[in-house]
């Protein structure tokens, strides 16, 4: 019969949890990194054990999209101040895209009650896990754009028409966002089409991960994405657009030892009485052109 008091048993349990768990010493060095942390972040144990967490290689962004580097990271708040922290943040996956997670951080004390480090656990947003499961099924029906990993052009068209039909019977507002990755022509001329494929995949995953479960994101055309935001009115759409723009700017796309800087231009509109799919898309595309003409990395909303 196994000795349940054996510390190795508890270590084995922690190592195999699907929820991420890691431990940081007082000097900031990472001492423990479990299977869940590997799965959610893409970083293996050998990538991070012994690394200084203060580097903030996960690029934690808080609820107002402010990067939590250094002593602002929840695990450092816990290990330095002895406080328990619970918050929602966005982490940067090793592949570059952003993943929203629920996070808990707490101090680690020795037998004398002295703080000797900090521990942190996190798990991905339920919507992200659900989408990963749905994506496999939708791909088998030909409904996923292979380059970006989001819904196909045809399916996002269908979702706009579905929302318009719903609005005709029940006047619950919805919005659409037309989004274009800035300066991809320069990236393609410098780094080639393979770099563009990497950008599309990272940005598509970042946008998808940071929408609500009731929203829809699809590849529109070329370097453009289109999102359908359900139950989203004029006061909400600009906030949602700004948030997605910041999340894309906070992504990291590694390319041959370099980092490809990527920003997003966004144009949005809210449904109006008498709208058709064409009229809504034209307004959103017009707003997108305003953003791009002003230098990119901007949001414009056109509800006229």
Order of alpha helices (4+ residues) and beta strands (2+ residues): alpha-beta-beta-alpha-alpha-alpha-beta-beta-beta-alpha-alpha-beta-alpha-alpha-beta-beta-alpha-beta-beta-beta-alpha-beta
